[in-house]
């Protein structure tokens, strides 16, 4: 095991101390568990594939006089809210 020194805000330290007391563990043990849980690879960190993005599609919008809408979106919103 390696030794590391960190500085904590007082409110974070108090939360750790309370949790350690409630779980009848050391503060260091609680910190090790939290760090291990956060840095251990999980299913959520798997690589994405094209199959994960089936919801993406192409389409067209009726931009009307505000063409190109991507550049004039504020004007388009104003027009919609005024109706």
N, C-alpha and C positions, 0 to 999 in steps of 0.2 A: 504494500500500500504506500502511496506517495502522500506527502504532506503538502497542503496548499493553504495559503493565508488569504482571506478575503475580508473586505470591509462591507458592512451592511448598514442600511438606514435603521434607526432605532425602532421604527414601526415594524419593519420586516423581521428584525431580531426578536421583538416581542411576540410576533405571530409564530415564529419558529419555536421559541421557548414554550409557548402555551401548547402548541401541537406536540412537542416532545414530551411535555409533562402529561398530557392527556393520554398519549400512547405509551407512556412509561419507557421512553427511549431517550437516547442522547440527541442533542441538537445536531451533532455531526452525522449521526445515523439518518436523521430525517433529511438533512441536506443531501447526503449520498443517494438516498432513495429518489428524491425529487430530480436530481441531476440524471441519474440512471434512466428514469422513466422518460425524461425529455430527450435524451440523446440516443436512446436505443432505437434502431430502425423498427418501424412497424408497417402494417399493411397500408397505412395512409401515405407512406412515403414511397410507394412503388412507382415505377415509371408509367407515364400515361401513354396510351396508344390512340390511334385514330378512332378506334371503336368507342373510346370514352367521350367522343365529341359528335355523336350522331345527331344531336340537336341543332348543330350548325347547318345553315342552309343559305342559299342566295335568294335575292328577291329584288324588287324594284319598288320605289315609292313615287308617288305623284308629287313632285317638287314644285310644280307650278312656277310662279313668277320669282320665287326665291332661289332659283338655281345658282350655284350649287348649295344645297341645303347644309352640307357639312361645314361650309364657311359662313352661312347666314342663319344659323340655328336660333340665335337670340331674336332676330326679326321674325322668324317663323313662330316662335313661342308667343311673342307679343301679338301677332296676328290671330293666333288661336284663342288667346285669352280675351281679346277684344270682341270676339263673336258672341 
